[in-house]
Amino acid sequence: MICDQLAHLESRRRALENQLELLHSGKWWHVGTDEAAEQRMLEELKEIRNELAHVQSGMRSNRNVR
């Protein structure tokens, strides 16, 4: 379960980082300004990183319980 959750979050993170690269190179189609699109992507990346940290800290605390 946790491994699936981590894999999903990592996949989302990689996809967003690829989109950001395309945006910076002018090859990503989006609605609105480049700055607004970049801000949305960066906010989503921040959320993903927070979720990853939360899951990983839970994994660490579970190891310490054993």
C-alpha positions in Angstrom: 0.0 0.0 0.0 2.6 2.5 1.0 4.9 1.5 -1.8 2.1 2.0 -4.3 1.4 5.4 -2.8 5.1 6.4 -3.0 5.3 5.1 -6.6 2.3 7.2 -7.6 3.6 10.4 -5.9 7.0 9.9 -7.5 5.4 9.4 -10.9 3.4 12.6 -10.5 6.5 14.5 -9.4 8.5 13.3 -12.4 5.6 14.2 -14.8 5.4 17.7 -13.4 9.1 18.2 -13.5 9.0 17.2 -17.2 6.1 19.6 -17.8 8.1 22.4 -16.2 11.0 21.7 -18.5 8.7 21.8 -21.5 7.2 25.1 -20.2 10.6 26.7 -19.8 11.5 25.6 -23.4 8.3 27.0 -24.8 7.0 23.6 -25.8 4.2 23.2 -23.2 0.7 24.3 -24.2 -1.2 25.8 -21.3 -4.0 28.3 -20.5 -2.9 31.7 -19.2 0.5 33.2 -18.8 3.7 31.2 -18.5 4.2 32.6 -15.0 0.7 31.5 -13.9 1.2 28.0 -15.4 4.6 27.8 -13.7 3.2 28.9 -10.3 0.4 26.2 -10.5 3.0 23.5 -11.3 5.3 24.7 -8.5 2.4 24.6 -6.0 1.5 21.1 -7.1 5.2 20.0 -6.8 5.2 21.5 -3.3 2.1 19.5 -2.4 3.6 16.3 -3.8 6.8 16.8 -1.9 4.9 17.4 1.3 2.9 14.2 0.8 6.1 12.3 0.0 7.7 13.6 3.2 4.6 12.7 5.2 4.5 9.1 3.9 8.3 8.7 4.3 8.2 10.0 7.9 5.4 7.5 8.6 7.5 4.7 7.2 10.4 5.7 9.4 8.3 5.9 12.6 6.8 2.5 11.8 10.4 1.1 11.6 11.2 2.6 15.0 8.2 1.0 16.6 9.2 -2.6 15.8 
